[in-house]
């Protein structure tokens, strides 16, 4: 297993937790659910980085499950942490957007890399 493949995942996860712990984050005053889009995109990046690490370290089915579960736990930890941060709120809808982003990012990256690998072997 290539441990260095997991460095970007860990760094991005730490960045997400750091941002989630801030009492003030940039936002746009609107009635649109842009915060859910932001959660989806930011956690989609986490999922894509996790897939990239998974692809570089052997593609074990168990490892894929562990990585996805760890990314989902990161989102849950972020939401639980926001309960104690002044000016922030903790919402299940935010975690659901995180979970959707993780899943979409992970499986999109896995599919794109598989397609590229298949094209390069032809």
Secondary structure as GFF3:
##gff-version 3
##sequence-region A 1 122
A	DSSP	three_ten_helix	3	6	.	.	.	ID=ss1
A	DSSP	alpha_helix	7	20	.	.	.	ID=ss2
A	DSSP	alpha_helix	34	56	.	.	.	ID=ss3
A	DSSP	alpha_helix	61	82	.	.	.	ID=ss4
A	DSSP	alpha_helix	92	120	.	.	.	ID=ss5
###
